[in-house]
Amino acid sequence: MKTLISWSEIGELQKTKRDFAYEIFERVHAYIYAPGIADSLAYLKRLPIGYQTIYSTFVAEGEICNGGFYQYYGNSTAQDFNDLATAGFLRIGATTTAAILRLAFGEILSQSPTFRNEYQTIGIQDAFNKATDIYDEIDIDFDDNFYTALDSDDVTQRRFDYVLNNYSDFVAVP
């Protein structure tokens, strides 16, 4: 099993100009989905906040860029990562991107009584799918806003800066 990336490895990757934030994401992914890990999300939440930040922001970005907000909310990604990713984007200084995540979620809450009444009981994914599939209550169009926010916030650079300037966020507290 791969171990989490060391600080010296980050320094070496920085010298080669490779995307060390993505390398952190890959290492965390391999770590939390290793054989024998029954609850990957709970395992992630036990890692230092820096790893949670990098991982959750990549997951949300990847899911939304791949299939938009309907895909993000229609599967377990938003259920598992919406709060973590929003906090992560704020932590790295990507305030516009975090605001779009909050705005999209708020729009779903305002449009859909089904979602609003059930997401805390049956979960974001099931409530979203019920509201869109059965009642067709949700019409969200924030994909382009999210892509623009990623660019305007320069999320890739912010992740780099966050990693380099927040060593203590990647070290387990005794």
Helices and strands as residue ranges (DSSP letters): H 7-16, H 20-32, H 40-45, H 49-74, H 76-92, H 95-111, H 113-122, H 124-129, I 130-134, H 143-153, H 155-165, G 167-170
